[in-house]
Amino acid sequence: MKKVVIIEGILVLITGVALVFIKLASGGSKAVSDIVHSVETDPYVVYPLFIFLGLSVLIRAIRKNFGVSVYRIKSHMQFVEEVFEGVGAGLLSIYRLAVGVAISVPPIWYFLENDTFDLRQAVVIEVIGIIFFCGLCLLSFISQKGK
């Protein structure tokens, strides 16, 4: 689990935090605000991703515990497994971006717009980022455990 936390931390820094700072450098605080609004994903989009991730883990568990011989149509099941794995990877990417945004926006907010900075809101955003990071690590661990 320690390795998963380290890898996910690095991936969050690369795909989330770095993206926020690149957008800040190229477009200012308006560009960062646009990223924040784009990360707000509709739950009806995210729920099916969780279902597909769960199906991917279930299919992998069946293959791992019962062997490939349990598949009646082996090539089709492997295809389905690969599709669900791709969808699960997409979910993890969304989580990485959301965590990176949540972690990096409050410090940017403090330094760029100190007059509108609200410490209470900033702490809430950071706590949400930490909770999302824990969820990300758990999902990544589950996903890797099934391989």
Salt bridges, closest charged atoms under 4 A:
GLU8 OE1 - ARG96 NE 2.75
ASP34 OD1 - LYS30 NZ 2.92
GLU40 OE1 - HIS37 ND1 3.84
GLU81 OE2 - ARG63 NH2 2.62
GLU85 OE1 - ARG60 NH2 2.92
GLU85 OE2 - LYS147 NZ 3.94
